[in-house]
Amino acid sequence: MTTVAQNTPGKQSNAGAVTPTTDAELESLLAAAQSAAAPLAALRPAERAKLLDAVADALDAAAGQLVPVAQRETRLAEVRLRGELKRTTFQLRLFGELLRDGGYLDARIDHADADWPMGAPRPDIRRVLAPSGPVVVFAASNFPFAFSVAGGDTASALAAGSPVLLKAHSGHPGLSLLTAKVVASALAAAGAPEGTFALITGTAAGAAALRDPRIKAGAFTGSIPGGRALFDIASSRPEPIPFFGELGSNNPVFVTEAAAAERGPEIAEAFVGSFTLGAGQFCTKPGTLFVPADSGLVDALRDAVLPPAMPLLNDRIQSGYVEGLQGLQSNRRLNVLAQGTDPLADPPSPTLLLTTATDMLAEPHALQAECFGPTAVVVAYDDESQLPLIAETFEGQLTATIHGTDSCRVDGLAEILARKAGRVLWNQWSTGVSVTYAQQHGGPYPATTAAGSTSVGTAAIERFLRPVAYQGFPQHLLPEALREENPLGVPRLVDGRREN
């Protein structure tokens, strides 16, 4: 049976806090995860798909229990939470479809060739992706379903065949516990190996799990300081392991002169909606908007109707937001462009700050600081030639956006942004992150600690797989995906040609 940690880690006090996982309990859970790794990996992909479907079905059935708890702990509206839960179960089922297809295994077969043109005979070599082993996942606060207990990291790791230790986020402890029980019960009923999934709680337990040699990868969504601290732990172990952290992003938006002239009011209205969506607590919130100084967009944003104040997720995020906004407002290069009546209150009303391209170039690091909440910076530029220079000053980003027209000459800007960000958008807004086959949710540091990976979309499974090549092995000892008869029917590359 797959279990949430029994009794103590799964026990919630009358005050709502969850008791931290003890050292003894963590040892038991790590041992169980290690024991589960081989039998979970041995399941055929379609069998693991059934596990994911079972979890999705159980979460859908438990929505009436889960959503009210989420409302109490996160201050998010019911409609938002139900939509997020639907996204969560959708991505579990989408990974199931990926498993049934089998192409994710990237199976490759090179038959022996005595006349291989390299100048020496080629041996029989067969390569496939295999599960990396137990994973520790650190849940996020801003998406209590989609990036939490049963979120994308958990779904992709389980799909890969890697057991998961889920470190619960302190921002929604009751929801984490309840969701974990649903997940664990569904996995157990579907026949998952014991130790496939477990919940752990407490900062110390999370760090200890990441240090443990039985853990083979880590995943995290949160702040730059927290993510960097965990990344350093993963990197400094005697056996360093991959750590897939999503840390921070400003998500700049560049509006060309032609786009501003053609649809300036529309862009202004959509920008306000995007940077305040979810009270500005999306990791893809557009934090900086570049507009032509003489276009009228600055005036349109100054006169824009900002939405009413919305509560932030918890007291910790509220205090961090106030500190961040105060830091920006104290910078002499920034002025208030538009602001609600209570920008520092709880809940805070939205704020737009204004600066110039010249000032941005003079102090980019300070003016591009992420402010997690309903604040953004508008930058007025004098000439489009300034935009590539400014784009070069940005650190790694999750997204970057250009609003232009088909006649705009922005090739150079687009090339720079493609180097800076994992997803580059044209005339759209970054706050929509669809769960798809082609999605890329990651970018150069500090957006993430692994620019070559994504935490959203089916390619996220690649984080928890590693390639293994078999040379000269007899058929009966090969993984099924590499055998001549291809019993799984998976797509393969055979002697350089696509099969199936």
N, C-alpha and C positions, 0 to 999 in steps of 0.2 A: 504494500500500500504506500502511496506517496503521501507525505505528511507535511503539514506546517509544523514547526517546532512545537512539541507537546507542552502543555501547561504553561511554564513560565514565559517563553517568548510569545506565546499566543494568548497571554493573559493581559487584560486591560483593567486598569484601576478605575475606581468610581469617578476620579477626576478626568478620565479620558486618556491618560497616558498609557503607553504600552511598555511593559517591563523590558529592559534591555536584555539581549541574549547573553547568557553567561559563557565563560570560557568552556565549561564542560559541555554545555549544549551546542556551542559552535563546533567543538571537536566531533561530537556525534553527527552533526549535520554534514560536516566536511567529509567524514568517513562514509556516510551514506551516499553523498554525491559521487565520490570516487568509485564506490561499488556499483553505482547506477550507470557510470559512463560506458562501460563495455556493452552491457545488454541494451542500452538505449541506442548506441551506435549501430548495433547489430540488427535493429529493426529495419525492415525494408522501408524505403521512403513513403510508400503508400500507407504503411502501418503508422508511421509517425504523423502522417496527415490526419488520420482518424483521431489521434490524440488532440491535435489542434482543433479539429472540428468539435470534439467533445467539450473542450474548454470554452469555445465560442458559444456553443449551445447553452452551456451552464450559465455563462455570464448574461446572455440574453434573458434567460429564465429568471435570473436573480435581480434584474434591473429594478424591480419594485423595492427591493431591500437596499441595493447599493446606492441608488441615486439620492435618496433622502439623507443618508449618512454623508455622502459627498457634499451635498448642499450645506449641511451644518458645519463641516470642517473646512471648506474652501471658499465659502461666500459666493460661489458661482451659481448662476441661474439653472433651473431645472432643464430648460430647453437646450442650453449649452452642454450640460452634462449628458443628457440623453443622446445628443448628436455625437459627443465624443465617445460614448460607450459603443455606439453603432460603428464608428470608425475602428474602434479597438477590435471588435469581433469580426469586422470585415477583413482587417489585416491578418488575423489569425487564419481565416479561411483562405485568403489569398496565398499565404505561405503553404497551405495545404495543396492548393492547385499547383504551386511551383514544385512541390515534392512529387506529386503524381506525374508531372511532366518529365522530371529527371534530368533536364538539361543543366541544372545548377551544378551537377557533379563534374561537369567539364571533362568527361571521360575521353581519353586519348589513347590510341593504340598504334604503335609502330611495330610492324612485324619485322622479324629478322631479315636483313638484306645483305647478302655477300657482296653485292656490287654497288653499295651505297657510295655516291659520288664524292663523299668527304675524303676518300682515300683509304678508308679502312672499313671493314665489315660493320654493319649496324646490328646490334643485338636486339632481341625482342624486349621492348620497353613499353610499359602500360602505366598511365598516370590517371589518378582520380583524386577528387577532393574528399577528405575525411574529417570527422568532427575533431575539434581541437581539444575537447575535454571540458571539465566543469568550469563554469563562468560565474563571476559575481557581478550582479547588475545593481547599480545605484539608481533608485527611482527619482523622478523629478517632482517638483511641487506644482508647476503651472499647468500640467495636464494630468490630473489625478487618475485617469484611466489610460489614455493613449501612450503616455511615457512613464507609466508607473508599474504596478505589480504585474499586470498582464499586458503591458505595452509592447512596443515594437522591439525593444531589446530582448525581452523575455521570449516573444514569439519567434524571432529570428534565431535565437540560440537554441530553443527547443526544436525548431525545424531542422537546424543543422545537426541535431543529435547530441547536443551538449547539455548536461544537467545545469540547473540554474539555482544559485543562492541569491535571493532578492533582498537587498538591503532597503527596508522601508523608509520612506521620507517622513520626517517628523511633522510635516505640515498637515498630513491627513492620516493619523495613526489608526483610527477606528476603521476607516475605509480600507486601508492597507491590509489590516487583519482580516476583515470580512472578505475582501477580494481574494486574498491568499487561500482562505478556506474553501472558497468556491473553486478556485483553480486546482488545489490539491485534491479535493474530492472528485472532481471531474477526471483528473488524470488517473487516480486510483481506480475509479469505476471503469475506465477505458483500458486498464491493464498496463499502465506505465510502470516501469521498474521502480521499486522503492528507492527514494533519494533523488528522483528526477527533478523535484522542485521543493524549495523550502524558503520560508521567510525568516530573515534575521533583522534585529532591531538594535539601534544604538550606534553612535559614531565609532566607538572602540571596536565593536564586533565587525563592522564593515571594513575598517582598516586591517584588522587581524586576518580576516578572510582573504583580503587582497594579497597579504604577505605570504599566505600559506602555499607551500609548494604544490598542493593538489589542485589549486586554482590555475587555469591555463589562459585566462583572458578576463578583462574587466571592461565594463561599459558604464557610462555616466552621462547625465545631463544636468547641468547646473551652472554655478558661477565659475569665473576664471580662478579665483584663489582656491576654492574647494577642489575643482577638477585638476588643477596643477599639482596640488598636494598629493592627490591620489595617483596621478601620472608619475610623479617622482617615486612613490612607493613601488609602483609596478616596474619602473625602469631600474631601480636600484636593488631589486631582489638578487640573490645569488643566481637565480634563473630568471632573467627579465622576461616579462610577458607582454603581449599586445594590450594596450589600454585605449579604448575608443571613447574619448571624452568629447562631448559637445559643451563648449565653455561660454562663449560670448560673441555677439555680432552686432554691428551697427546698421548693416543693410542699407547702404547709401542709394539714393535715387537721383538720377541726372535728367533734367528736363531741357531739351534743346530749345533754341529760339523759335524754330518752326512749330514745334509742338505747343509751346506756350501761346503762340499767336493763334493757332488753329483751335485749341480746346483748353485754354488756360483755366476758366472757371470749373470745368469738369475735372481737371487734374487736381485743383485745389480741394474740391469737395471730396474726391476719392481719397486723397492723401489724409485728410482729417479723419475719415472713416477708418483708414488702415492703421494709422499710428495710435488711435485710441481703441481699436478693437480689443476686446478682452481687457480693458483698462491698460493697454500697452504692455501686457505681460506675455506676449508671444516672442519667442526667440527670433522670429523673422520680422519683427516690427521695423518699419522704415524709420531709422533714427535720424537721418540727415537727408534733406531735400535741397538740391541745387537748382536754382531758377534764375533766368535772366533778370538783371536788376531793373531794366526798363520795360518789362513785359506786362506789368500790372498784377503779376502773381503775388508779389509781396503784399500789395494792398488787398487783394482778394483774401489772402490768408489772415491778414490783420482784422478783416471784417467778418471772417468766417464764424459761424455759429458752432461753438465747441459743444460736444455732448456733455450731459451732466456728470458729476462725479460718480465714480463706481468704486466699491470697496476693493482693495487689493487682497491677495490670497490669504495673507496672515500678517501678524504683527512684525515679524522679522523682515518680510519684504517691504512692508510699509515704512519701517524705520530706515531701511537701506535706500528706498526710493527718495525719501526726504533728504537724506544725507547727500545723495547724488545730485538732486536738483539744486540744493543749496550750493554745492560746489560749482555747478555750472553757472548759476546766477551770480556768483561772486566773481566770475571771470570778467575782466573789463572789456574783453572782446565780444561779449554776448550781451544782448539787450532783449527785454521781453517784447515779443511781437504780439502775442495774444495769450490771454490767461483767464481761467475761471476765477470765481470769487474766493475760493479757499484752496490754493495750490498746494499748501503744506498740511492740510487737514487730513483727517481720516474719516471718510474717504477723500482723496485728493482730486481736485478739479484739474483738467488738462492744461498744459503749458506749451506754447511755441516760443522758441528763442530765435533771435536773428543775429547773423554775423555776415561778413563779406568774404569773398574768395581770397582776398589779400590777407585777411586775418586768419583764415583757415590755413593758408600756406605758412603763415608765421608760427602758428602754434597748433599743429594738427593733432598731436597726441591728446592734449587736454580737451580740445573742442570735439573730438570724435569719441569721447568716452561714452560707453553704453550707460544709459539711464533706464533701468528696468521699471517701466511704468508709463503713464500717459504724458510723456515729454518727448519733443523732437526739436531738432535744430534746422532752421531754414538758412541757406547760404545764398546770398545774391552775388552773381558773377557778372562781370562787364563784357567778357568775350568768351566764346566757346573754346578758344585756344587754351584757356585756363583749366578746362575740365580734365584733360589727360594728366596735367601736372598734379592736380589735386588727387585724382584717382590713384596715382602712384604713392601717395602718402598714407593710404589706408593699409592697415594690417589685414590678415586673412579674414574673410567674411563668409557667412552662409550664403548670402544672396547679394546681388547688385543689380540695379535696374536702370534702363534707359527708356525715357519717354520721348519719342521722336516721330518723324514721318519717313516715308520711303525715300525721300530725296535727301535726307540728312546724311552728311559725310561724317559718320561716327565710327569708322572702321578702327582707328587707333584707340579710341576710348573703349570700344567693345573688346579689343584684344587685351588691353590692360585689365579690364574687369574680369575677363575669363581667367586671368592669372591670379586675381585676388580673391575670387569667389567660387563656390561650388555650383551655384545656380545663377545664371544671368537671364534676366527677364526683359522682354520688349513690350512696352505699353500694357503692362499688367502690374499687379501688386503682390508683394512677396508674402503677405500674411496667409495666402492660400497654399497649403502644402498637401498636395494630393498623394495618396498612397497608391503608387503605380509601379509598373515594371521599370520605367526609365527615370524615376525620381532620384535626385541627388540632394541629400540633406547632410552636407558636410563641407568643409573647406579648409584652406591653409590655417595654421595656428595664428591667433588663438580661437578662431571659430571652432576648430576641433584639434585634437591631438594626433589625428590620423587622416590626412587630407585625401588619401586614396580610398576612403570608405564612406558609406552613407548609413544613417540610422533610420531612414524612412525608405520604403519601397522594397521590392523583393531582393535587390542586390545587397541588402543589409545582411543576408545570410552568409555572405562571403567573409564577414568579420570572424566568424566562429568555425571556419573550415581551414584546413591546411592541405597542401598537395602532398601526395605520396606516390612515388613511382615504384613499380614492381618490374624487376629485370630478370628474365629467364625463368619465371615461375611456372609450374604446371597448372593446368586449368583449374583443378579442384581446389587449389589454394588461393586463387585470385578472388577479389571482390566480384560480386555478380555483375556489376556494371562493366567489368573488363573481360569477362569471359566471351569466347567466340560466339556462343549462341545468344548472347545478350538477353538473358531471361527477364530482365526488367524492362526491356524495350526502350531504353533511354537513348537520346541522341548522342552520337559519338563522332570523334574525328579519327578516322582509320586511314593510316598511311597518307595523311595529309588531305584526305577528302571527307566531306561531311557524309555521314551515314544517317538514314532516317530523315 
